Amino acid sequence: MNKSASLLISNCNVHNKNFKIIIVVDGNKKLKQKIESEFKTTAINGE
């Protein structure tokens, strides 16, 4: 893992269950934004 790699940890409460999403993004902000966007959409649609 190089220095540009970052660790994204998201805690979400969906249906009263705690989900922890851990995503490693290797210096790619667009990928990070895409993953966050898709996760938010999934969480909203899953309600």
C-alpha positions, 0 to 999 in steps of 0.5 A: 500500500503506497502513501496515496492510499486512504482508508474510508470507514463508513458507519451506517444505521440501516433497519436498526442494524449497524453496518460498517463499510471499510473501503480502501481507495488508492489515491482515486477520489473519483472512485471514492465518490462513486462508491460513496454515491452508490452506497448512499443510493443503495441505503436510500432504496433499501429503506 
